[in-house]
């Protein structure tokens, strides 16, 4: 498991021996552990490295553990906090629980008792995250066209987004062109507490080098020819919200140095001005390049790389999540031919599954839009697909009998679709409305497929999206 997916534990105590013991216990549970010797040091870490769990001593040098609890809960409401206390301070620890602490543990403690406490805290965090993840999928898909798919690697991406949505931690999104990096950035911003603040997207690759600094940081009247009035830059436009720096690897080294200074000092200086302007923004950067190799080669600043790479979200290529292709195809059919009930032949779907999709989801979307435009508005067949996709079918998979080939393809695709539907229903606990949204199909289509595959699903209750229509026998 990558460090980004591990449960993050922060141990706060002025005694190094206690910190090290708790971190050792956390490490044996597979947690990513960090330490702080005071409440002030702990609070300084919260913005850049938001923990899932905080284990703090009640009595700290200046600020108390209770005050740390109050401030950390205000910053990170879903972070669980436990209090370590001496025997004489149990009453204060109980008061801390009334303020939102998960539990308290007396010093000296037994290792096994501490292990159980940390495990229970982590289970609560994971349960809350999972519930929010399922609940918010519908909202995200309706508002942002959603990140569609049920494969394991795309579900990991969605869980990471749920964990990052309420933090101001810098995020680096990596992935090939067309995998949906901006969509992931928008999901992080619009799902969380910053949803009503500005979201400014910047395509670093399209910025004109000579105008790059003035675009990002603004300029004063008379700063250069044509500057007839002052203009705020994109960082100022994003103040209080999120700035999304797409294709950050395309920035020239000189601009990288100026960007690093902005991120460190949290202020910009418009071109032609001697005055600095404070900016408070969350930075989400994206790249289709290997920035680690780039900084080793000297084409990307090492200090900027580590400043941006606090948490990495990697979006998988479409060829690495082929099981999502049927779901995505139906999603785009519903978008571009809503209500037309277009069918995709088994041979066409087989071609789509065999193709490697160098342009990823963007290429698949364009392919479906093309097929709808050129087709007969009833069925999408192989002939409606671009030539490059039609030619991708390997000869070794072609049966000697066309009927056998069609039968084999239909059976394989049907089983894949059936397993996808079953997996989605398991994730949604039988919620038909949510399942339909995750699959990218209408409720009527969903009921037809349930009947076709003889899937019996009990409704989780009568209500919106869960009408008491009988499931298939």
C-alpha positions in Angstrom: 0.0 0.0 0.0 1.3 3.5 -0.9 1.9 6.0 1.9 -0.9 8.1 0.4 -3.5 5.4 1.1 -2.2 4.5 4.6 -3.9 5.7 7.8 -1.9 8.8 9.0 -1.2 9.0 12.7 0.3 12.1 14.5 1.6 11.6 18.0 2.0 14.7 20.2 3.9 14.4 23.5 6.8 16.3 25.0 8.4 13.0 26.0 10.4 11.5 23.2 10.2 8.0 24.6 6.4 8.1 24.6 6.3 9.5 21.1 8.6 6.7 19.8 6.6 4.0 21.6 3.3 5.2 20.1 4.8 5.5 16.6 6.2 2.0 16.9 2.8 0.6 17.8 1.2 2.6 14.9 3.9 1.3 12.5 3.1 -2.3 13.4 -0.5 -1.5 12.4 0.6 -0.3 9.0 0.0 3.4 9.7 2.1 6.3 8.3 3.4 7.9 11.6 4.6 11.4 12.4 5.5 13.1 15.7 5.3 16.6 17.3 6.8 17.7 20.7 4.2 20.4 21.3 0.7 21.5 20.3 2.1 24.4 18.3 4.3 22.0 16.3 1.3 19.7 15.7 -0.9 22.5 14.4 1.9 23.6 12.0 1.8 20.2 10.5 -2.0 20.0 10.1 -2.2 22.2 7.0 0.5 20.4 5.0 0.0 16.8 6.2 -3.5 16.3 7.5 -3.6 13.2 9.8 -6.5 10.8 10.2 -5.7 10.2 13.9 -4.1 12.4 16.5 -2.8 10.9 19.8 -2.0 13.7 22.2 -0.9 14.1 25.8 -3.3 16.1 27.9 -0.5 18.2 29.5 1.8 19.9 27.0 4.5 22.6 27.6 2.4 25.7 26.6 -0.8 24.9 24.8 -2.8 22.0 26.4 -4.0 18.8 24.6 -7.6 20.1 25.1 -6.8 23.3 23.2 -5.1 21.2 20.5 -8.3 19.1 20.3 -10.4 22.2 19.8 -8.3 23.7 17.1 -7.6 20.4 15.2 -11.3 19.6 15.2 -12.1 23.1 13.8 -9.5 22.5 11.0 -10.1 18.8 10.4 -13.6 17.8 11.6 -13.2 14.2 10.5 -9.8 13.6 12.3 -10.2 11.4 15.4 -8.3 12.6 18.5 -7.5 10.5 21.6 -6.1 11.9 24.9 -3.3 10.4 26.9 -3.5 11.3 30.6 -2.1 10.6 34.0 -4.3 9.1 36.7 -4.9 12.5 38.4 -6.3 14.1 35.2 -9.0 11.6 34.2 -11.7 14.2 34.9 -10.1 16.6 32.4 -9.9 13.8 29.9 -13.6 13.0 30.3 -14.3 16.7 29.7 -12.2 16.5 26.5 -14.5 13.7 25.2 -17.4 16.0 25.6 -15.5 18.4 23.3 -15.2 15.7 20.6 -12.3 13.5 21.7 -12.7 9.9 20.6 -11.4 8.4 23.9 -8.7 8.7 26.5 -6.0 6.3 27.7 -4.2 6.4 31.1 -0.4 6.5 31.4 1.4 4.2 31.8 -0.5 2.1 29.2 -0.2 -1.4 28.0 0.9 -1.8 24.4 -2.1 -4.0 23.5 -4.5 -1.5 24.9 -3.0 1.2 22.8 -3.1 -1.0 19.7 -6.9 -1.6 20.2 -7.5 2.1 20.7 -5.7 3.0 17.5 -7.5 0.2 15.6 -10.9 1.4 16.8 -10.1 5.0 15.8 -9.0 4.0 12.4 -12.1 1.8 11.8 -14.3 4.8 12.6 -12.4 7.0 10.2 -12.6 4.5 7.4 -16.3 3.9 8.0 -17.1 7.6 7.9 -14.9 8.1 4.7 -16.6 5.1 3.0 -20.1 6.4 3.8 -19.3 9.8 2.5 -17.6 8.3 -0.5 -20.8 6.5 -1.5 -23.1 9.3 -0.6 -21.2 11.9 -2.5 -20.7 10.0 -5.7 -24.2 11.0 -6.9 -23.7 14.7 -6.2 -20.3 14.7 -7.8 -21.5 12.9 -10.9 -24.5 15.2 -11.3 -22.5 18.4 -10.8 -19.2 17.5 -12.5 -20.1 14.7 -14.9 -18.4 12.4 -12.4 -15.5 10.1 -12.5 -17.2 7.0 -13.8 -16.1 3.5 -13.1 -16.1 0.6 -10.7 -12.6 -0.9 -11.2 -10.4 -1.1 -8.1 -7.9 1.5 -9.2 -10.5 4.2 -10.0 -12.3 3.5 -6.7 -8.9 4.1 -4.9 -8.8 7.5 -6.7 -12.3 8.4 -5.5 -11.5 7.4 -1.9 -8.4 9.6 -2.0 -10.5 12.5 -3.3 -12.9 12.0 -0.3 -9.9 12.2 2.1 -8.4 15.3 0.5 -11.6 17.4 -0.1 -11.5 19.2 3.3 -7.8 19.8 3.6 -5.5 22.5 2.2 -2.8 20.0 1.5 -1.0 20.6 -1.8 -1.9 17.8 -4.2 -0.1 16.5 -7.3 -2.3 14.7 -9.8 -0.4 12.5 -12.3 -1.7 10.6 -15.3 -1.6 10.4 -19.1 -3.4 13.0 -21.2 -7.2 12.4 -21.3 -7.4 10.5 -18.0 -9.4 13.3 -16.3 -6.9 15.1 -14.2 -8.9 18.4 -14.1 -12.1 16.5 -13.3 -10.3 15.0 -10.3 -9.1 18.5 -9.2 -12.6 19.9 -9.5 -14.0 16.9 -7.5 -11.4 17.7 -4.7 -12.5 21.3 -4.6 -16.3 21.1 -5.2 -16.9 18.2 -2.9 -15.5 19.8 0.2 -15.8 22.8 2.5 -14.1 25.1 -0.1 -16.9 24.4 -2.7 -18.2 28.0 -2.6 -14.7 29.6 -3.0 -13.0 30.3 -6.3 -11.6 27.5 -8.5 -9.2 28.8 -11.1 -7.8 26.4 -13.7 -4.5 27.4 -15.4 -3.1 25.5 -18.4 0.6 26.1 -17.9 1.4 24.6 -21.3 -0.7 27.2 -23.1 0.7 30.3 -21.4 2.8 32.6 -23.6 6.3 32.6 -22.1 6.6 36.5 -22.3 3.3 37.0 -20.6 3.4 34.1 -18.1 4.4 36.2 -15.1 1.8 38.9 -15.7 -0.9 36.3 -16.3 -0.2 34.5 -13.0 0.7 37.4 -10.7 -0.9 40.4 -12.4 0.5 43.7 -13.5 0.4 47.4 -12.7 -0.7 50.2 -15.1 2.2 51.1 -17.4 4.3 48.0 -16.5 4.7 47.3 -20.3 3.4 48.6 -23.6 -0.3 48.1 -23.7 -0.8 47.9 -19.9 -3.3 50.8 -19.8 -4.7 49.7 -16.5 -3.8 47.4 -13.6 -4.9 43.8 -13.7 -5.1 41.1 -11.0 -3.4 37.8 -11.8 -4.8 34.3 -11.6 -3.4 33.7 -8.1 -5.3 36.8 -6.9 -8.4 35.6 -8.6 -8.1 32.2 -6.7 -7.5 33.9 -3.4 -9.4 32.0 -0.6 -9.9 29.0 -2.9 -8.0 26.6 -5.2 -5.7 27.2 -8.1 -5.3 24.2 -10.5 -2.0 24.3 -12.3 -2.4 21.9 -15.2 0.7 20.5 -16.9 2.9 22.1 -14.3 5.9 20.4 -15.9 5.7 22.8 -18.9 6.7 25.8 -16.9 10.2 27.1 -17.7 12.8 27.0 -14.9 12.7 30.8 -14.3 9.0 30.7 -13.8 9.3 27.6 -11.5 11.6 29.7 -9.2 9.0 32.5 -9.0 6.2 30.0 -8.4 8.1 28.4 -5.6 8.5 31.7 -3.9 4.8 32.4 -4.1 4.0 29.0 -2.5 6.5 29.6 0.3 5.8 33.2 1.1 2.0 33.2 0.2 2.3 36.5 -1.6 2.7 37.7 -5.2 4.3 40.8 -6.6 2.5 42.1 -9.7 4.7 43.0 -12.7 5.8 46.7 -12.4 4.9 46.9 -8.7 7.1 47.2 -5.6 4.2 46.1 -3.4 3.5 42.5 -2.5 -0.1 41.1 -2.3 -1.0 38.4 0.1 -2.7 35.3 -1.4 -4.2 32.3 0.4 -4.8 29.5 -2.1 -4.8 25.7 -2.1 -2.6 24.4 -4.9 -3.5 21.4 -7.0 -1.0 20.7 -9.8 -1.3 18.1 -12.5 1.2 16.6 -15.0 1.5 13.9 -17.6 5.3 13.9 -17.2 7.5 12.0 -14.8 8.5 15.0 -12.6 10.9 12.9 -10.5 12.9 12.0 -13.6 12.6 15.7 -14.7 14.1 17.1 -11.6 16.9 14.5 -11.7 17.6 15.6 -15.3 17.6 19.2 -14.2 14.5 20.3 -16.2 12.3 20.7 -13.1 13.2 22.3 -9.8 13.7 19.7 -7.0 12.5 22.0 -4.3 9.3 22.9 -6.2 8.7 19.2 -6.8 8.8 18.4 -3.1 6.7 21.4 -2.3 4.0 20.2 -4.7 4.3 16.5 -4.1 2.8 16.3 -0.6 0.1 13.9 -1.7 0.0 12.3 -5.1 -3.2 11.1 -6.8 -2.5 8.9 -9.9 -5.2 8.5 -12.5 -4.9 5.2 -14.3 -4.8 4.9 -18.1 -8.0 3.5 -19.6 -6.1 0.4 -20.9 -5.4 -0.4 -17.2 -9.1 -0.3 -16.3 -10.7 -2.0 -19.3 -13.6 -3.4 -17.2 -14.9 0.2 -17.0 -15.2 0.6 -20.7 -18.7 -0.8 -21.0 -19.9 1.5 -18.2 -18.2 4.5 -19.8 -19.7 3.7 -23.2 -23.2 3.7 -21.7 -22.5 6.9 -19.9 -21.4 8.7 -23.1 -24.4 7.2 -25.0 -26.7 8.6 -22.4 -25.0 12.0 -22.6 -24.9 12.4 -26.4 -28.1 10.4 -27.3 -30.3 10.7 -24.2 -33.5 8.7 -24.6 -32.5 7.1 -27.9 -31.8 3.7 -26.3 -28.9 3.0 -28.7 -27.5 -0.5 -28.6 -23.8 -1.4 -29.1 -23.2 -4.6 -31.0 -21.0 -7.3 -29.4 -18.5 -6.9 -32.2 -18.3 -3.2 -31.7 -17.9 -3.5 -27.9 -15.2 -6.1 -28.5 -13.3 -3.7 -30.7 -13.6 -1.0 -28.0 -12.3 -3.4 -25.3 -9.3 -4.6 -27.5 -8.1 -1.0 -28.3 -5.4 0.5 -26.2 -6.8 4.0 -26.0 -3.7 6.2 -26.1 -6.0 9.2 -25.7 -7.7 7.6 -22.8 -11.2 8.6 -21.7 -11.2 11.8 -23.9 -10.5 9.6 -27.0 -13.3 7.2 -26.0 -15.8 10.1 -25.5 -14.9 11.4 -29.0 -15.2 8.0 -30.5 -18.8 7.5 -29.1 -19.8 11.0 -30.1 -18.5 10.2 -33.7 -20.3 6.9 -33.8 -23.6 8.5 -32.8 -23.3 11.2 -35.4 -22.3 8.7 -38.3 -24.6 5.8 -37.2 -28.2 5.1 -37.9 -29.3 6.3 -34.3 -30.4 2.7 -33.5 -27.3 0.5 -33.3 -23.6 1.2 -33.1 -21.6 -1.4 -35.0 -17.9 -1.8 -35.9 -18.4 0.2 -39.1 -19.3 3.2 -37.0 -16.0 3.2 -35.2 -12.8 5.0 -36.3 -10.6 2.9 -38.6 -7.8 2.8 -36.0 -10.1 1.1 -33.5 -11.5 -1.3 -36.1 -8.0 -2.5 -37.0 -7.0 -3.2 -33.4 -8.8 -6.5 -33.3 -6.1 -9.2 -33.0 -6.4 -11.9 -35.6 -5.8 -14.7 -33.1 -9.1 -13.9 -31.4 -11.2 -14.2 -34.5 -13.1 -17.5 -34.7 -13.3 -19.5 -37.9 -17.1 -19.1 -37.7 -18.7 -15.6 -37.5 -21.6 -17.0 -35.5 -19.2 -18.6 -33.0 -17.2 -15.3 -32.7 -20.4 -13.3 -32.1 -21.6 -15.9 -29.5 -18.3 -15.9 -27.7 -18.1 -12.1 -27.7 -21.7 -11.7 -26.4 -21.2 -14.3 -23.6 -17.9 -12.7 -22.4 -19.3 -9.1 -22.5 -22.5 -10.2 -20.8 -20.6 -11.8 -18.0 -18.4 -8.7 -17.6 -21.5 -6.5 -17.4 -23.2 -8.8 -15.0 -20.2 -8.9 -12.7 -19.9 -5.1 -12.9 -23.6 -4.6 -11.9 -23.2 -7.1 -9.0 -20.1 -5.3 -7.7 -21.8 -1.9 -7.8 -24.8 -3.2 -6.0 -22.6 -4.6 -3.3 -20.9 -1.2 -2.9 -24.2 0.7 -2.7 -25.9 -1.8 -0.4 -28.7 -2.4 -3.0 -29.5 1.3 -3.5 -30.8 1.3 -7.1 -30.6 5.1 -7.6 -27.0 5.3 -6.5 -26.1 2.1 -8.5 -27.6 3.6 -11.6 -25.6 6.8 -11.2 -22.4 4.9 -10.6 -23.1 2.7 -13.7 -24.0 5.8 -15.8 -27.3 4.3 -17.0 -31.0 5.3 -16.5 -33.2 3.5 -14.0 -35.2 1.9 -16.8 -32.0 0.5 -18.3 -31.0 -0.7 -15.0 -34.2 -2.6 -14.4 -33.9 -4.2 -17.8 -30.4 -5.4 -17.1 -31.5 -6.8 -13.6 -34.2 -8.8 -15.4 -31.9 -9.9 -18.2 -29.2 -11.2 -15.8 -31.7 -12.6 -13.3 -30.2 -10.5 -10.5 -32.4 -10.3 -7.4 -31.8 -7.1 -5.4 -33.7 -6.1 -2.3 -34.4 -2.4 -2.1 -32.8 -0.6 0.9 -36.1 1.0 1.6 -38.9 2.8 -0.2 -37.9 6.4 -1.0 -36.4 8.4 -3.8 -34.8 6.0 -6.2 -35.8 3.0 -4.2 -39.4 2.5 -5.3 -40.8 -0.9 -4.3 -40.7 -2.2 -7.9 -40.1 -6.0 -7.6 -36.6 -7.2 -8.4 -36.1 -9.9 -11.0 -36.8 -13.4 -9.9 
